[in-house]
Amino acid sequence: MAATGTHRRAGMASASIAYAVSLLSLLLSPPLLAQSYPNPLNNTATVTAPTDVADPTPGNNSATDTNALALQAQLSVTKSLLSATPVAAGGAVQYRIQVSNAGPSVASAVAVVDSVSPLLANVSWTCQPGTGASACAQASGTGNAINVQVNVAVGDSVVLLVNGTAPTSTPATVPANSVSLVLPTGTTDPTPGDNSATTPAVPVQANALIANNDTFATAISSATGGNTPTVLANDTLNGAPVNGATLIIALQNAPAGFTINSAGVITVPYCSRLTRCPNGPSSTAR
């Protein structure tokens, strides 16, 4: 290009201004999210010669910078135990899972994966976005295998509440439980170390059993044998009447032949003169 130094500087200044305006327009376009722009993102700078200047090689008077855009979301997940620990046998267990996004991109189709211990029964969960800018693919579900997709806006979060029932038999311990995030292809997290979280194990505590002595109005002799009324009628388990079907019931230091069933009824065996009776010629239950 044949031009004076002044003309060349004018052309360079024109290119610099065009580039600065183009860059400024990008910086001022809210919100600054990768998915708001075309992909790839092209930026072109052009030198325009003055009208009185001829350029013998005009093909190199412009240049384009091309950048492939990628979604980047700084996600994190936390998991906490809301219910008591230790938990009473058959009691409620509740976990809270929170997925947060610090940006700069919206996180779409992120899978929240949690394999709840099979020791917990009746597992159900709910999913609630913090604001209308985020969403859950499912609002609720059941089962121990949780895998739900969520969209989390920048500066927003999604919360899952997981509920279950502790084992009714003890001793038992609900093992530590972990939740993890699985990002879709094309989305990266600059801090992936906080994409999983674990809660500690939860011991299961036996319910409080209060057993009271029993007195029967009518004695049962082993000479005739027979059954007593239930010995569970005046007992409580965790403040409620005892249900023998949920317990293991056994006699301690009872004479041979005495038995007890799940209803708490003791059977006194018949003992004839020809049969050697436990504890002597006859035995009596009181």
Phi, psi and omega per residue, in radians:
M1 nan 2.118 3.110
A2 -1.519 1.975 -3.117
A3 -2.771 2.699 3.076
T4 -1.280 2.921 3.105
G5 -1.055 -0.586 3.140
T6 -1.158 -0.745 3.137
H7 -1.147 -0.683 -3.136
R8 -1.126 -0.733 3.134
R9 -1.138 -0.605 3.115
A10 -1.145 -0.710 3.116
G11 -1.122 -0.740 3.124
M12 -1.138 -0.681 3.113
A13 -1.122 -0.685 3.110
S14 -1.082 -0.717 3.126
A15 -1.157 -0.714 -3.126
S16 -1.129 -0.712 3.132
I17 -1.137 -0.758 -3.141
A18 -1.072 -0.711 3.138
Y19 -1.166 -0.749 -3.120
A20 -1.117 -0.711 3.119
V21 -1.135 -0.722 3.130
S22 -1.105 -0.754 -3.140
L23 -1.162 -0.722 -3.134
L24 -1.102 -0.647 3.132
S25 -1.126 -0.575 3.078
L26 -1.220 -0.771 -3.093
L27 -1.171 -0.467 -3.086
L28 -1.660 0.073 -3.118
S29 -1.558 1.831 3.137
P30 -1.504 2.624 -0.229
P31 -1.444 2.807 -3.124
L32 -1.482 1.362 -3.124
L33 -2.136 2.402 -3.071
A34 -1.026 -0.641 -3.071
Q35 -1.289 -0.035 3.130
S36 -1.504 -0.117 -3.035
Y37 -2.136 2.787 3.100
P38 -1.197 2.710 -3.124
N39 -2.245 2.054 0.153
P40 -1.397 2.861 3.103
L41 -1.681 2.076 -3.100
N42 -1.894 2.417 3.079
N43 -2.285 2.146 -3.051
T44 -2.047 2.322 3.036
A45 -1.959 2.364 -3.072
T46 -2.267 2.395 3.026
V47 -1.723 2.184 3.119
T48 -1.961 2.035 -3.127
A49 -1.304 2.592 3.057
P50 -1.036 2.809 -3.061
T51 -1.115 -0.444 -3.115
D52 -1.673 0.242 -3.138
V53 -2.090 2.289 3.107
A54 -1.798 2.428 3.135
D55 -2.023 2.016 -3.109
P56 -1.246 -0.312 -3.140
T57 -2.265 1.258 -3.071
P58 -1.272 -0.162 -3.085
G59 -1.189 -0.265 -3.132
N60 -1.911 0.429 -3.125
N61 -1.580 0.104 3.045
S62 -2.528 2.688 3.118
A63 -2.533 2.558 -3.090
T64 -2.158 2.321 3.042
D65 -1.817 2.225 -3.091
T66 -2.041 2.259 3.132
N67 -2.265 2.198 3.040
A68 -1.388 2.212 -3.091
L69 -1.509 2.511 3.085
A70 -2.322 2.458 3.106
L71 -1.286 2.383 3.103
Q72 -2.361 2.098 -3.112
A73 -2.299 2.158 3.111
Q74 -1.496 1.561 -3.080
L75 -1.605 2.708 3.019
S76 -2.614 2.677 3.113
V77 -2.358 2.438 3.050
T78 -2.194 2.640 3.094
K79 -2.417 2.276 -3.117
S80 -2.353 2.713 3.101
L81 -1.657 2.075 -3.133
L82 -1.573 -0.433 -3.090
S83 -1.522 3.048 -3.066
A84 -1.241 2.632 2.989
T85 -2.419 2.205 -0.023
P86 -1.126 2.805 3.107
V87 -1.818 2.493 3.106
A88 -1.198 2.577 3.102
A89 -0.959 2.242 -3.111
G90 1.360 0.122 -3.105
G91 -1.470 3.035 -3.101
A92 -1.456 2.433 3.045
V93 -2.136 2.265 -3.117
Q94 -2.349 2.298 3.077
Y95 -1.989 2.652 3.043
R96 -2.126 2.183 3.117
I97 -2.005 2.256 3.106
Q98 -2.203 2.203 3.087
V99 -1.898 2.155 -3.098
S100 -2.115 2.702 -3.116
N101 -2.320 2.043 3.109
A102 -1.637 0.072 3.046
G103 1.473 -2.937 0.172
P104 -1.473 -0.132 -3.105
S105 -1.831 2.682 2.970
V106 -1.138 2.385 3.117
A107 -1.716 1.980 -3.103
S108 -1.960 2.534 3.062
A109 1.007 0.720 3.057
V110 -1.487 2.230 -3.119
A111 -1.544 2.236 3.030
V112 -1.758 1.982 -3.001
V113 -2.032 2.190 -3.125
D114 -2.549 2.079 3.076
S115 -1.725 1.728 -3.100
V116 -1.281 2.478 -3.100
S117 -0.949 2.386 3.084
P118 -1.153 -0.194 3.070
L119 -1.219 -0.360 3.099
L120 -1.547 2.262 3.129
A121 -1.791 2.869 3.055
N122 0.948 0.750 -3.081
V123 -1.304 2.296 3.060
S124 -2.466 2.811 -3.127
W125 -2.599 2.728 3.048
T126 -2.245 2.678 -3.138
C127 -2.252 2.219 -3.069
Q128 -2.352 2.072 3.073
P129 -1.272 2.659 3.140
G130 -1.193 -0.717 3.115
T131 -2.400 3.076 3.130
G132 -1.212 -0.186 3.124
A133 -1.340 -0.320 3.105
S134 -1.899 2.957 -3.076
A135 -2.760 2.723 3.015
C136 -1.980 2.360 3.096
A137 -1.119 -0.539 3.063
Q138 -2.303 2.392 3.138
A139 -1.421 -0.402 -3.118
S140 -2.842 2.939 3.120
G141 -2.995 3.066 3.118
T142 -2.324 2.811 3.098
G143 1.882 2.729 -3.062
N144 -1.388 -0.302 3.127
A145 -1.712 1.802 -3.113
I146 -1.745 2.228 3.084
N147 -2.655 1.642 -3.068
V148 -2.195 2.415 3.121
Q149 -1.568 2.475 3.140
V150 -2.330 2.649 2.954
N151 -1.932 2.243 -3.084
V152 -2.169 2.029 3.124
A153 -1.247 2.830 3.128
V154 -1.124 2.267 -3.120
G155 1.357 0.149 -3.096
D156 -2.033 3.116 3.136
S157 -2.624 2.892 3.069
V158 -2.259 2.394 -3.080
V159 -2.096 2.289 3.023
L160 -1.958 2.352 3.009
L161 -1.934 2.167 -3.097
V162 -1.970 2.197 -3.108
N163 -2.100 2.497 3.098
G164 -2.699 3.050 -3.140
T165 -2.032 2.256 -3.128
A166 -1.190 2.776 3.082
P167 -1.014 2.578 3.111
T168 -1.523 -0.301 -3.129
S169 -1.779 2.512 3.088
T170 -2.218 2.744 0.057
P171 -1.319 2.602 3.112
A172 -2.789 2.739 3.087
T173 -2.484 2.195 3.032
V174 -1.333 2.059 -3.038
P175 -1.157 2.884 3.060
A176 -0.964 2.542 -3.042
N177 -2.242 2.377 -3.073
S178 -2.100 2.594 3.028
V179 -2.171 2.560 -3.139
S180 -2.454 2.736 3.096
L181 -1.856 2.395 3.072
V182 -2.051 1.970 -3.102
L183 -1.431 2.530 3.119
P184 -1.258 2.798 3.084
T185 -1.045 2.336 3.141
G186 1.723 -0.141 3.096
T187 -2.031 2.280 3.121
T188 -2.086 2.751 3.116
D189 -2.132 2.088 -3.122
P190 -1.183 -0.292 3.134
T191 -2.283 1.258 -3.042
P192 -1.268 -0.118 -3.089
G193 -1.154 -0.322 3.137
D194 -1.871 0.475 3.112
N195 -1.606 0.209 3.039
S196 -2.565 2.722 -3.137
A197 -2.644 2.627 -3.068
T198 -2.337 2.419 3.016
T199 -1.769 2.632 3.141
P200 -1.247 2.915 3.106
A201 -1.131 2.673 -3.118
V202 -2.079 1.930 3.085
P203 -1.168 2.521 3.093
V204 -1.816 2.142 -3.039
Q205 -1.772 2.348 3.125
A206 -1.091 2.503 3.084
N207 -1.201 2.661 -3.123
A208 -1.300 2.100 3.122
L209 -1.827 2.150 3.084
I210 -1.954 1.953 -3.123
A211 -1.912 2.299 3.140
N212 -1.947 2.672 3.119
N213 -1.130 2.619 -3.125
D214 -2.040 2.435 3.062
T215 -2.225 2.186 -3.114
F216 -1.762 2.388 -3.100
A217 -1.142 -0.589 -3.101
T218 -2.064 2.156 3.124
A219 -1.273 2.596 3.102
I220 -1.971 2.085 -3.120
S221 -1.590 2.547 3.075
S222 -1.254 -0.185 3.070
A223 -1.216 -0.415 3.118
T224 -2.036 -0.474 -3.071
G225 1.281 3.027 3.105
G226 2.637 -3.058 -3.101
N227 -2.090 2.494 3.078
T228 -1.524 2.854 2.898
P229 -1.110 2.932 3.135
T230 -1.098 2.469 3.106
V231 -1.636 0.103 -3.105
L232 -1.736 -0.092 -2.995
A233 -1.083 -0.552 -3.090
N234 -1.870 0.337 3.139
D235 -1.876 2.703 3.106
T236 -2.309 2.637 3.081
L237 -2.226 1.984 -3.111
N238 1.003 0.620 3.088
G239 1.493 -0.034 -3.115
A240 -2.060 2.748 3.094
P241 -0.969 2.520 -3.096
V242 -1.268 2.343 3.000
N243 -1.897 1.805 -3.049
G244 -1.023 -0.449 -3.106
A245 -1.156 -0.356 -3.124
T246 -1.694 0.068 -3.087
L247 -2.104 2.866 2.964
I248 -1.792 1.978 -3.032
I249 -1.963 2.281 3.135
A250 -2.568 2.645 3.070
L251 -1.475 2.475 3.101
Q252 -1.968 2.237 3.091
N253 0.998 0.585 3.120
A254 -1.483 2.660 3.070
P255 -1.034 2.704 -3.140
A256 -1.020 2.401 3.104
G257 1.636 -0.302 3.087
F258 -1.308 2.380 3.132
T259 -2.354 2.825 3.072
I260 -2.386 2.453 3.138
N261 -1.807 -3.124 -3.064
S262 -1.171 -0.299 3.095
A263 -1.504 -0.055 3.133
G264 1.484 0.298 3.137
V265 -1.629 2.199 3.136
I266 -1.655 2.313 3.097
T267 -1.786 2.154 3.087
V268 -1.677 2.136 -3.074
P269 -1.253 2.623 3.043
Y270 -1.334 2.445 -3.123
C271 -2.339 1.980 -3.134
S272 -1.576 3.033 3.115
R273 -1.113 -0.453 -3.110
L274 -1.494 -0.101 -3.100
T275 -1.981 2.355 3.097
R276 -1.268 2.102 -3.071
C277 -1.529 2.601 3.056
P278 -1.144 2.441 3.090
N279 1.067 0.630 3.059
G280 1.873 -2.887 -3.048
P281 -1.095 -0.541 -3.132
S282 -2.642 2.705 3.114
S283 -2.251 2.620 -3.089
T284 -2.338 2.364 3.068
A285 -1.740 2.233 3.094
R286 -2.139 nan nan
